[in-house]
Amino acid sequence: MLSLSLVGCNYLREFPLYSEVHVETPDSIRLDYYDNPAWWDYSTLSSIRKGVDAYLRANPNVSPDVRDSLRELQITKGMDKEQVLSVIGEPTKKQVLPDGGEEWLYKAEVAGTLRWYYRWGKLRFQNGILSSIEVQRAKIYK
């Protein structure tokens, strides 16, 4: 009689375990791009940089911390909606929360530049200022 033991054999898995998908609540998100004209999506990087530059020219009194974050293609708590949009673009969905705040949802398959980094992301604004960042990452181990 032939028997097959799969104890300790994880190469047959097709889906990640629940523990491999996790939610993070960082203070900031920095989008990394390949700064190389040969990169397949270099046009998006160029477009985002132009938008950030235009925002900074139109708003010369932006705090040095926010200015530096924008130049690094980073969103951080404390930024306003326009600053966030200049880096990561429009969300998939916007909704007003019961406390008067606003939540923006970014889904990986359709939303802005966030799609290369997260399965989904939620940004919460209070009085027009980014107050909370929540993202779900998936790590798949082979």
C-alpha positions as CSV (number, residue, x, y, z in Angstrom):
1,M,0.0,0.0,0.0
2,L,1.4,3.4,-1.0
3,S,0.9,6.4,1.3
4,L,1.8,10.0,0.9
5,S,2.8,12.2,3.8
6,L,2.6,15.9,3.3
7,V,3.7,16.9,6.8
8,G,6.0,20.0,6.5
9,C,5.4,20.2,2.8
10,N,4.3,23.7,2.0
11,Y,5.2,23.8,-1.7
12,L,1.8,22.4,-2.6
13,R,0.0,25.5,-1.2
14,E,-1.7,27.7,-3.8
15,F,-2.9,30.5,-1.6
16,P,-1.1,32.5,1.1
17,L,-1.9,31.7,4.7
18,Y,-3.9,34.3,6.6
19,S,-0.7,35.2,8.6
20,E,1.0,36.1,5.3
21,V,-1.6,38.9,4.7
22,H,-1.3,41.7,7.2
23,V,-2.6,45.3,7.8
24,E,-0.2,48.1,8.7
25,T,-0.8,51.6,10.0
26,P,2.3,53.5,9.1
27,D,2.8,57.3,9.6
28,S,3.8,57.6,6.0
29,I,4.1,55.8,2.7
30,R,6.9,56.4,0.2
31,L,6.3,55.3,-3.3
32,D,9.4,53.8,-4.9
33,Y,10.0,54.1,-8.6
34,Y,12.7,53.1,-10.9
35,D,14.2,56.4,-11.9
36,N,15.3,55.1,-15.3
37,P,13.7,56.2,-18.6
38,A,13.9,52.5,-19.7
39,W,11.4,51.5,-16.9
40,W,8.1,50.5,-18.3
41,D,6.1,53.0,-16.2
42,Y,8.6,55.9,-16.3
43,S,5.9,58.1,-17.8
44,T,3.8,57.8,-14.6
45,L,6.8,58.8,-12.5
46,S,7.4,61.8,-14.8
47,S,3.7,62.8,-14.6
48,I,3.7,62.6,-10.8
49,R,6.9,64.6,-10.5
50,K,5.4,67.3,-12.8
51,G,2.2,67.4,-10.6
52,V,4.3,67.8,-7.4
53,D,6.4,70.5,-9.0
54,A,3.3,72.4,-10.1
55,Y,1.8,72.1,-6.6
56,L,5.0,73.4,-5.0
57,R,5.2,76.3,-7.4
58,A,1.6,77.3,-6.7
59,N,2.1,76.9,-3.0
60,P,5.5,78.3,-2.0
61,N,4.7,78.6,1.7
62,V,4.4,74.8,2.2
63,S,6.3,73.7,5.3
64,P,9.7,72.3,4.7
65,D,8.7,68.9,6.0
66,V,5.8,68.6,3.6
67,R,7.9,70.0,0.7
68,D,10.5,67.4,1.3
69,S,8.0,64.6,1.6
70,L,6.3,65.6,-1.7
71,R,9.7,65.7,-3.5
72,E,10.4,62.2,-2.2
73,L,7.0,61.0,-3.4
74,Q,5.9,60.4,0.1
75,I,2.5,60.9,1.8
76,T,2.6,61.6,5.6
77,K,0.0,62.2,8.3
78,G,-0.7,65.9,8.5
79,M,-0.8,66.5,4.7
80,D,-3.9,68.0,3.2
81,K,-6.0,66.3,0.4
82,E,-4.4,68.2,-2.4
83,Q,-1.0,67.2,-1.3
84,V,-1.9,63.6,-1.1
85,L,-3.6,63.7,-4.5
86,S,-0.5,65.1,-6.1
87,V,1.5,62.0,-5.1
88,I,-0.9,59.1,-5.3
89,G,-3.8,60.3,-7.4
90,E,-7.5,59.8,-7.1
91,P,-8.9,57.0,-4.8
92,T,-11.2,54.3,-6.0
93,K,-13.9,55.5,-3.6
94,K,-14.5,58.4,-1.2
95,Q,-17.0,58.3,1.7
96,V,-18.0,60.6,4.5
97,L,-17.7,59.0,7.9
98,P,-20.3,59.4,10.8
99,D,-17.8,61.6,12.7
100,G,-17.6,64.1,9.8
101,G,-14.2,62.8,8.6
102,E,-13.6,61.4,5.1
103,E,-12.2,58.0,4.1
104,W,-10.5,57.3,0.8
105,L,-10.2,53.7,-0.4
106,Y,-7.6,52.6,-2.9
107,K,-8.0,49.2,-4.4
108,A,-5.0,47.5,-6.0
109,E,-6.7,46.7,-9.3
110,V,-7.9,50.2,-10.2
111,A,-6.5,52.9,-8.0
112,G,-3.8,55.3,-8.8
113,T,-0.1,54.7,-8.1
114,L,-0.9,52.9,-4.8
115,R,-1.8,49.7,-6.8
116,W,1.9,48.6,-7.2
117,Y,2.5,48.5,-3.4
118,Y,-0.7,47.4,-1.6
119,R,-3.7,45.2,-2.1
120,W,-5.7,48.1,-0.7
121,G,-5.2,51.2,1.3
122,K,-7.4,53.5,3.4
123,L,-6.7,57.1,4.1
124,R,-8.7,58.9,6.7
125,F,-9.0,62.7,6.8
126,Q,-10.2,64.8,9.7
127,N,-10.9,68.5,8.8
128,G,-9.2,68.0,5.4
129,I,-5.9,66.7,7.0
130,L,-4.6,63.2,6.7
131,S,-5.0,61.6,10.1
132,S,-4.7,57.9,9.5
133,I,-3.1,55.5,7.0
134,E,-4.1,51.9,6.8
135,V,-2.7,49.5,4.2
136,Q,-2.9,45.8,3.5
137,R,0.1,44.0,2.2
138,A,0.3,40.5,1.0
139,K,3.6,38.5,1.3
140,I,3.6,35.3,-0.6
141,Y,6.4,32.9,0.2
142,K,7.4,30.1,-2.2
